């Protein structure tokens, strides 16, 4: 049984949700209650709508961090803020846009028109309150500026504003020397990432580019530092078995003293169809996280890797810099500079997040972050931490996309494959993400070899498939296929023919941070520009298909996350069935990726 409580402070209400299996029937159970214990058939939607209305009356679009800062500000004191705008954008049709260049061009045009209209409306309203300069952020319904407390309060309740938050300037991590080692735990995929493009979003240019073969740079005359050189080397370096070869493109979206959205725009305008983005610079403000989730849903639909950060907040360990839903958040491991895996551990500096509901645990995966040499930096027993782990995973993503080009516009499937193939805990055991504790290493440590094998086009299936031991799929999914509280009619079938195997399945989907579908001033539901809103709360269940049992053998029912993970001891010559259950929809549709595999490693 999993119970979560959502406090609604503006109306004084609460929504309790309970998810699990009914003891009597064994059937999945999903119920919602108010603070008095009364069942809520609508999962509390009316209570939350009333909460949003009360919040808007009190604050408008001002989010909590900004609201706290305003309390201590004088009326004429200025503060850098980010303003997301409400727009009426076309719905994303990924399948159409990937295969139809004219449809893609038209989509870009309609989106640009929607952005321009929203910005024009807002600027007209804003000019009535101030003549202060605003910065127009490209390719996103977003404006930034330094505004006074009076100006912020004046525009907060404008119907053209989605939300306003503090625009924080992240602090770069310093770089050090490195110690050489073999990254034996990551494996070797045999792929170079040929034809793929990794865009590194960095604060500066590399201090040297002699061996990095950089294709293009956002600001070609920017200042340089060793951090960017080491990060690029982690993607490119031939010293690493997860590095990419010179036939893979590396671009530098350096953004020193410029808005990060400009760097993202540079990445999104590439000449190739595919871009994997790695943001090794801290993304610890709502603007950056919102942009990551927003850009993931815009063509070319990039896979984005983010470092978890190097500042654990013991004992609660609830500090992760980069918690965007639609990215792959990467933590760091320490292999102790030995060839053995037995002494490997999570780097003591690697940040992780134990969510209050114990189910959105980050990072998603981990990779080596200590005792690593890239681009000749050597020696010293230090590392750049997760700043080097994340670009390694970006390099593996490039190898996955080289293996199967169809995965390029499917970050959901790429995330699922990377997590499913991370088939070992750092110390070699298996994971348990249902024990209410934070494993610190997400789904496990990356395995480039297995990731490439699993990504093969030969493993692509569709719902209703013939049972197979390895499978991947990526689909459009909508609330009409599985309304709130129902199970999707499409099933996935898994089968192992051997004994002593463990089954693993990973299911991921999206969140949105755009300003779409705001219909009128009377609409009391939160606009989708209220940053980082899950498209849905989806669950998965695994059944033994051979014995026709109506009871699942295992269920993954997270509340706050957009990935589900299950692992179990599989019987020989047995077919298993995976079902998707829609607990609740927050958006009308989403995209999902699913991957599964059977492996022969032992239990802890």
C-alpha positions, 0 to 999 in steps of 0.5 A: 500500500502506498499513501500520499497526502497533498496539502492544499494550503489556500483552501485548507483542504487535503487530498489523500491518495492510496494505491496498492492491491486490495487484500481480499481480491488481489485487484489493483486499488486506487482511491482518493479521500478528503481530510475527513476520510470521504471518498473522492470519485474525481481524485480530488480534481474539484478540490484542486481546482478550488485550490488553484482558484484561491491561489490565483486570487492571492498570488496570480502566477507567482511561484513559491520561491519568488513569493518567499523572496518578495516578502523581504523586498522593498517595493522598488527593489529589483529581482531577476525573474522568469515569466512563462506565458500562456499560449495556444500551441498546436498539439505535438504529433511526433510520428507525423513530424518525424516523417513529413518535413512539410508537417514539421515546418508547418508545426514550427511556423504555427508554434512560432506564431503562437509564441509571438502572439503570446509575447505581443499580448504580454508586452502590451500589458507590461508596458502599461505598468513599466518601461523596463527592458525585457529579454525575449527568449527564442523558441519558448513562450518565455520572457526574462527581466529584472523587475521590482516587487511592485511590477511583479505584483502588478503583472502576476495576475495577468491572464497572459502570464502562466507563472513567474519565478526567480531567475537564479544564476547557477554556480559552475563547478570547478575542475581538477586533475584526473587519475587514469583508470579502466571503466570496466563497469560500463562495458564496451558497446563496439559503437562509435556514435557515428552520424549522431550529434551530442550538444554539450551545454557548457558555461565556457569553451574548452581550454584546448580543442586539439583532440576533441574535434568540435564541429560548431560553437555557440559563441566562438570567441567566448572565454575558456576553462578546463571544465568544458574540456574535460566534459567534452573529453568524457564524450569524445575520449578514446580512453573511455569505452563509452566514448564516441569516435570522430565520426560523431558530431560534438557541438558546444552550446556555451552560454557564458553571460547569455540566457541558457535558452539561447544555448538550447536554441542552438542545440535545437537548430542542428543540421542533423535530425538527431541531437543528444544534449548534455547539460553539465552546468548546474540546472538548479533553477525552475527556468532551466528545469522548465526549459529542459522539459519543454524542449524535450517535447519540441523537435528534434525531441532530444534525449537530454542527460543531466548531472545529479550534482555533487552536494548531497544533503545528509542525512536526508539526501534530498538535494539534486540539482537537475530534477527535470522529468524528461531528462535522464539524471545521472549520479556518480560512482567511485571505482576506487581506481581498481579493476575490481567491481567488488569495492565500487561504491557511490561517490560520497559527493554524488547528490541524490533525492529521496522524495517525500513520497519515496517514489521519485528517486533520483538519479535515474542511473549512475556512471563512473565519476571518480578516477577518470582521465579525459583529454590528458588530465592526469593525475590526482585522486579527484574528479569532476563528479557527476559533470563527467558521469552525465556526458558519458551517458550522453555518449552511450545514447549516441551509440544507441541511436547509431544502432537504431536510428528510429530511436532518435526522436524517442527520448522516452524509449532511450531513457527506458533502454538506458535504465533497463540495461543498467542491470547491476547495482553499483556493488554488483547486486540487484536493486529494490525500488519498492522498499521505501529507501533511496538506493542512490543509484536509480536503476543501476550503473550504465552498461553500454554493451547491453544498452546497444544490444537492447536498442537493436531494431530487431527487439522492437515490438508493439502491444499484443506482441509474441512473447520475447526475452528482450523487447522495446517499444515506443508509442503515443498514448492518450486518455481515451485509450485508458481513462482514469482508473482503468487498464490499457487494453494493449498488453506486452508479453515477456518470456524466458526459456532459462532458469536462474534469470531475473526479469526487469521492465522499465516504463517511462513517459513525459511531463510538460512545461509549455503554455498550451491549452489555456482556453479561457479566463474561467478555466480553473485548472492549472495551465500546463505552463505551470512548470513540470507537470506530469502528463499522467500518473501511470503504473505497470503490473506484471502477471504470470500469463501461463497460469491465467492469474487475475492477480499481478505478481508485482506492481509499480505504483509511483506517484510523483515520478514518470518512470516505473521499474519492476524486477523479479525472479523469473521461472523457466519457460514462463510467459509474463504479461505487462499491463499499463494502468492509468491512475490519473491523467493530467494531460490528454496524452503522452508518449511512452517508452518501455524496455525489458530484459532477462538477466542471470545475475543473482539476488542480493 
